Each structure stands twice: as C-alpha cells, then as structure tokens.
Amino acid sequence: MIATILSALVAGIIIGPLARLVLPGRQNISIPMTVVLGAVGALAGSAIFHAVSGKSNTSGIDWIAFGIGVVVAAVAILVYGMITGREQGGSTGHPIT
C-alpha cells in the first residue's frame, strides 16, 4: 500500500506537469496540486489500462498506461479548475473576454 502511494507520487511528479503541458493556455494551480492530480492520473491510467488489456504486470515502463495517465491527469486538471473556479486560459493572467 505504501509502495503504491509512493510510486503514484513519483509518477505524479512526471505526469502532472506533462498533463499541464498538453493543455492549451495557463492553468492556475499550485505545484503540489499538480503532483497530486498527476498521481491520480497515474493510478487511474494504470487501472484503466489493466482493466482493458487484462495485463497485470509488464516489464519496464508501460507507455500506454503512462499516456492514459497523462490524459486522465489533464482532464482532472480541467475539472479541478472548473470546481475551484480558478481562471484558466490566457497566458497574461487576465480573464478571457
């Protein structure tokens, strides 16, 4: 259990920023929240891949699960922005009109 949480946080350090990079504009969220949402994406991406493919153990990095994790984290970042009402979009920090 602890190893899973630590692995998810390490993956979140990579997946969270990648998810923010694939989104257009600027996401106004903190670095710790980016890592947490990246970890959620990593766990969800792995679970989705394993549920669809039936593979429970692969050697090395599972790139398909990684890609799914980035997509899930990007969606999580968008949903987080909508729930918290944080501005997203323009790179100047001004509301989009």
C-alpha positions in Angstrom: 0.0 0.0 0.0 2.7 2.5 1.0 4.8 1.4 -2.1 1.8 2.1 -4.3 1.3 5.6 -2.9 5.0 6.4 -3.2 5.0 5.1 -6.8 2.0 7.2 -7.7 3.5 10.3 -6.2 6.8 9.7 -8.2 4.7 9.2 -11.3 2.7 12.3 -10.4 5.9 14.4 -10.4 6.2 13.4 -14.1 2.7 13.0 -15.3 1.2 16.2 -13.7 3.5 18.7 -15.4 3.1 16.7 -18.7 -0.6 17.0 -18.4 -0.3 20.7 -17.9 1.9 21.0 -21.0 -0.6 19.3 -23.3 -3.4 21.7 -22.1 -3.6 25.0 -24.0 -3.1 28.2 -22.1 -2.2 28.6 -18.5 -3.5 26.5 -15.6 -3.6 28.5 -12.4 -2.9 25.7 -9.9 -0.1 25.0 -7.4 2.8 22.6 -7.9 1.7 20.3 -5.1 -1.8 20.1 -6.6 -0.3 19.4 -10.0 1.6 16.4 -8.5 -1.5 15.1 -6.7 -3.6 15.3 -9.8 -0.7 13.7 -11.7 -0.7 10.9 -9.2 -4.4 10.4 -9.5 -3.9 10.3 -13.3 -1.1 7.7 -12.9 -3.3 5.5 -10.7 -6.3 5.8 -12.9 -4.4 5.4 -16.1 -2.8 2.2 -14.8 -6.2 0.9 -13.6 -7.9 1.7 -16.9 -5.1 0.0 -18.9 -5.1 -3.1 -16.8 -8.9 -3.4 -16.9 -9.0 -3.1 -20.7 -5.9 -5.1 -21.6 -6.0 -7.7 -18.8 -2.3 -7.4 -18.3 -1.4 -7.1 -14.7 2.4 -7.0 -14.9 4.7 -5.7 -17.5 8.5 -5.3 -17.5 9.8 -1.8 -17.6 7.7 1.3 -18.2 4.2 0.7 -19.5 4.0 3.5 -22.1 0.3 3.0 -22.9 -0.7 3.3 -19.2 1.6 6.3 -19.0 -0.2 8.0 -21.9 -3.6 7.2 -20.5 -2.4 8.6 -17.1 -1.4 11.9 -18.8 -4.8 12.2 -20.5 -6.7 11.4 -17.2 -4.5 13.9 -15.3 -5.2 16.6 -18.0 -8.9 16.0 -17.5 -8.5 16.1 -13.7 -6.7 19.5 -14.0 -9.5 20.9 -16.1 -12.2 19.6 -13.7 -10.2 20.9 -10.7 -10.1 24.3 -12.4 -13.8 24.3 -13.0 -14.7 23.2 -9.5 -12.4 25.7 -7.8 -13.3 28.5 -10.2 -9.7 29.2 -11.0 -9.1 31.1 -14.2 -7.6 29.0 -17.0 -6.7 30.0 -20.5 -5.0 33.3 -21.2 -1.3 33.5 -20.6 -1.4 37.0 -19.2 -3.4 36.1 -16.1 -6.3 38.4 -17.2 -9.8 37.0 -17.6 -10.7 35.8 -21.1 -13.5 38.0 -22.5 
